[in-house]
Amino acid sequence: MSDTIHLMLSEESVFITFSPRAVCDTSNYLEVLNCLKCSSRVEIDDLVRKAVAVGGCTVEEAEDHGFMYQHSFLDPDGHAWNLFHTTETP
């Protein structure tokens, strides 16, 4: 994702080999909430659009708090991603 953030995505058949614990049913349970700081509102909107285009979904509208803009999505496997951008204050 960047020079300092790396993301590994695996097929479930590979993922289950990493742990003896069962993979949860993400249609009923939230397994993980990933939060990423983005460089701009445009980056957030673009990532949400891309996620929805490949089978993800949004569960709420984007929120503008003035100092912070955020939006979130569930990826096709049901994992939650919260994206946010904060403005610099003087």
C-alpha positions, 0 to 999 in steps of 0.5 A, a space after each residue: 500500500 505504501 513504502 511503510 504499509 504492506 498488505 497481504 491478501 490470501 484466498 481462504 484456502 491458504 489463510 486457514 493454514 496460518 492458524 488452527 482457529 476457525 475463520 469467522 462468518 463475517 456475515 454475522 461477526 466483525 473479524 477485524 476493523 482496519 483503519 487507514 489515514 489517507 492523504 485526501 478526501 479524493 483518495 478516500 472516495 476513490 478507495 471506497 469506489 474501487 472496493 464497491 466495484 469489486 464486490 465490497 459495500 458501504 454501510 454508511 454515508 461519508 462523514 465530514 466533521 470539518 477537521 476530519 473526513 471519513 468513509 468506510 466499507 466492507 470488503 468482499 470478505 466482510 472485513 471493515 475498513 475505515 478511511 480517514 483524512 484530517 486537516 492540519 491545524 495551525 
